[in-house]
């Protein structure tokens, strides 16, 4: 199951650099995770300062 970024995202970008497969990119108002590319490693969730990333 892929991770997803919730509405509490503050668009800081700290998660983007943590993704080993490049599944995270800037979206409209918040960052987004490409579910097809996500390998469910959780690296991004641990990096988010506001806890906006969780398993979908």
N, CA and C atoms as an extended XYZ file, in Angstrom:
168
Properties=species:S:1:pos:R:3:atomname:S:1:resname:S:1:resid:I:1 pbc="F F F"
N         0.853       -1.176        0.000 N   UNK     1
C         0.000        0.000        0.000 CA  UNK     1
C         0.900        1.241        0.000 C   UNK     1
N         0.649        2.146       -0.869 N   UNK     2
C         1.458        3.360       -1.005 CA  UNK     2
C         1.158        4.351        0.116 C   UNK     2
N         2.102        5.227        0.349 N   UNK     3
C         1.908        6.316        1.300 CA  UNK     3
C         1.215        7.470        0.591 C   UNK     3
N         0.586        8.343        1.365 N   UNK     4
C        -0.041        9.526        0.781 CA  UNK     4
C         0.222       10.718        1.694 C   UNK     4
N         0.164       11.904        1.112 N   UNK     5
C         0.416       13.139        1.843 CA  UNK     5
C        -0.908       13.848        2.062 C   UNK     5
N        -1.213       14.132        3.315 N   UNK     6
C        -2.483       14.748        3.688 CA  UNK     6
C        -2.482       16.260        3.556 C   UNK     6
N        -3.626       16.839        3.857 N   UNK     7
C        -3.828       18.283        3.726 CA  UNK     7
C        -3.004       19.111        4.709 C   UNK     7
N        -2.436       18.483        5.723 N   UNK     8
C        -1.619       19.237        6.678 CA  UNK     8
C        -0.210       19.517        6.151 C   UNK     8
N         0.087       19.065        4.930 N   UNK     9
C         1.381       19.317        4.282 CA  UNK     9
C         1.639       20.816        4.202 C   UNK     9
N         2.847       21.216        4.602 N   UNK    10
C         3.218       22.637        4.569 CA  UNK    10
C         4.138       22.950        3.384 C   UNK    10
N         4.265       22.029        2.462 N   UNK    11
C         5.077       22.184        1.246 CA  UNK    11
C         6.530       22.558        1.528 C   UNK    11
N         7.105       21.977        2.573 N   UNK    12
C         8.502       22.278        2.909 CA  UNK    12
C         9.484       21.531        2.007 C   UNK    12
N         9.043       20.397        1.433 N   UNK    13
C         9.880       19.643        0.516 CA  UNK    13
C        10.853       18.683        1.173 C   UNK    13
N        10.830       18.568        2.485 N   UNK    14
C        11.791       17.692        3.158 CA  UNK    14
C        11.602       16.224        2.790 C   UNK    14
N        10.414       15.843        2.424 N   UNK    15
C        10.134       14.449        2.061 CA  UNK    15
C        10.683       14.074        0.686 C   UNK    15
N        10.684       15.024       -0.218 N   UNK    16
C        11.058       14.753       -1.607 CA  UNK    16
C        12.453       14.138       -1.720 C   UNK    16
N        13.404       14.678       -0.995 N   UNK    17
C        14.772       14.181       -1.054 CA  UNK    17
C        14.976       12.842       -0.374 C   UNK    17
N        14.046       12.427        0.466 N   UNK    18
C        14.158       11.164        1.185 CA  UNK    18
C        13.665        9.970        0.386 C   UNK    18
N        12.901       10.209       -0.661 N   UNK    19
C        12.319        9.105       -1.437 CA  UNK    19
C        13.383        8.466       -2.333 C   UNK    19
N        13.685        7.183       -2.117 N   UNK    20
C        14.733        6.521       -2.906 CA  UNK    20
C        14.347        6.254       -4.359 C   UNK    20
N        13.058        6.357       -4.681 N   UNK    21
C        12.630        6.088       -6.057 CA  UNK    21
C        12.065        7.323       -6.757 C   UNK    21
N        12.148        8.475       -6.121 N   UNK    22
C        11.691        9.717       -6.742 CA  UNK    22
C        10.190        9.794       -6.958 C   UNK    22
N         9.420        9.197       -6.062 N   UNK    23
C         7.961        9.157       -6.217 CA  UNK    23
C         7.270       10.418       -5.714 C   UNK    23
N         8.012       11.338       -5.092 N   UNK    24
C         7.408       12.533       -4.510 CA  UNK    24
C         7.759       13.764       -5.334 C   UNK    24
N         6.740       14.568       -5.603 N   UNK    25
C         6.952       15.801       -6.364 CA  UNK    25
C         6.016       16.890       -5.854 C   UNK    25
N         6.366       18.125       -6.184 N   UNK    26
C         5.534       19.261       -5.778 CA  UNK    26
C         4.223       19.216       -6.543 C   UNK    26
N         3.141       19.355       -5.808 N   UNK    27
C         1.826       19.369       -6.423 CA  UNK    27
C         1.197       20.737       -6.275 C   UNK    27
N        -0.079       20.799       -6.430 N   UNK    28
C        -0.820       22.056       -6.330 CA  UNK    28
C        -1.135       22.345       -4.861 C   UNK    28
N        -0.282       23.105       -4.192 N   UNK    29
C        -0.497       23.463       -2.800 CA  UNK    29
C         0.126       22.528       -1.788 C   UNK    29
N         0.549       21.334       -2.206 N   UNK    30
C         1.213       20.381       -1.329 CA  UNK    30
C         1.988       19.385       -2.181 C   UNK    30
N         2.861       18.639       -1.552 N   UNK    31
C         3.606       17.624       -2.283 CA  UNK    31
C         2.717       16.402       -2.481 C   UNK    31
N         3.034       15.606       -3.505 N   UNK    32
C         2.233       14.440       -3.839 CA  UNK    32
C         3.131       13.226       -4.033 C   UNK    32
N         2.583       12.056       -3.732 N   UNK    33
C         3.299       10.799       -3.922 CA  UNK    33
C         2.637       10.028       -5.057 C   UNK    33
N         3.444        9.608       -6.026 N   UNK    34
C         2.953        8.791       -7.123 CA  UNK    34
C         2.789        7.365       -6.591 C   UNK    34
N         1.563        6.918       -6.438 N   UNK    35
C         1.275        5.607       -5.851 CA  UNK    35
C         1.858        4.465       -6.672 C   UNK    35
N         1.980        4.642       -7.978 N   UNK    36
C         2.530        3.591       -8.833 CA  UNK    36
C         4.035        3.425       -8.643 C   UNK    36
N         4.715        4.496       -8.217 N   UNK    37
C         6.164        4.447       -8.019 CA  UNK    37
C         6.554        4.157       -6.574 C   UNK    37
N         5.684        4.466       -5.629 N   UNK    38
C         5.966        4.304       -4.197 CA  UNK    38
C         6.254        2.834       -3.875 C   UNK    38
N         7.357        2.602       -3.144 N   UNK    39
C         7.725        1.232       -2.759 CA  UNK    39
C         7.382        0.942       -1.295 C   UNK    39
N         6.630        1.833       -0.659 N   UNK    40
C         6.119        1.628        0.696 CA  UNK    40
C         7.233        1.477        1.737 C   UNK    40
N         8.304        2.252        1.580 N   UNK    41
C         9.428        2.129        2.511 CA  UNK    41
C         9.241        2.985        3.766 C   UNK    41
N         8.457        4.057        3.681 N   UNK    42
C         8.187        4.902        4.837 CA  UNK    42
C         9.236        5.957        5.138 C   UNK    42
N        10.257        6.074        4.303 N   UNK    43
C        11.309        7.069        4.536 CA  UNK    43
C        10.746        8.480        4.600 C   UNK    43
N         9.792        8.772        3.768 N   UNK    44
C         9.195       10.111        3.707 CA  UNK    44
C         8.414       10.430        4.973 C   UNK    44
N         7.702        9.448        5.492 N   UNK    45
C         6.869        9.676        6.684 CA  UNK    45
C         7.713       10.076        7.894 C   UNK    45
N         8.875        9.467        8.013 N   UNK    46
C         9.755        9.777        9.118 CA  UNK    46
C        10.401       11.151        9.003 C   UNK    46
N        10.450       11.686        7.809 N   UNK    47
C        11.085       12.972        7.563 CA  UNK    47
C        10.104       14.148        7.715 C   UNK    47
N         8.825       13.914        7.576 N   UNK    48
C         7.825       14.998        7.592 CA  UNK    48
C         7.728       15.655        8.972 C   UNK    48
N         7.984       16.977        9.040 N   UNK    49
C         7.966       17.664       10.340 CA  UNK    49
C         6.572       17.866       10.929 C   UNK    49
N         5.519       17.699       10.116 N   UNK    50
C         4.160       17.916       10.613 CA  UNK    50
C         3.320       16.632       10.594 C   UNK    50
N         3.933       15.503       10.262 N   UNK    51
C         3.224       14.234       10.269 CA  UNK    51
C         2.133       14.124        9.227 C   UNK    51
N         2.352       14.748        8.071 N   UNK    52
C         1.327       14.774        7.029 CA  UNK    52
C         1.330       13.530        6.146 C   UNK    52
N         2.301       12.633        6.337 N   UNK    53
C         2.420       11.461        5.469 CA  UNK    53
C         2.051       10.205        6.235 C   UNK    53
N         1.163        9.408        5.632 N   UNK    54
C         0.716        8.166        6.258 CA  UNK    54
C         0.430        7.133        5.183 C   UNK    54
N         0.320        5.882        5.592 N   UNK    55
C        -0.047        4.834        4.646 CA  UNK    55
C        -1.479        5.058        4.184 C   UNK    55
N        -1.697        4.856        2.911 N   UNK    56
C        -3.031        5.058        2.336 CA  UNK    56
C        -3.974        3.933        2.724 C   UNK    56
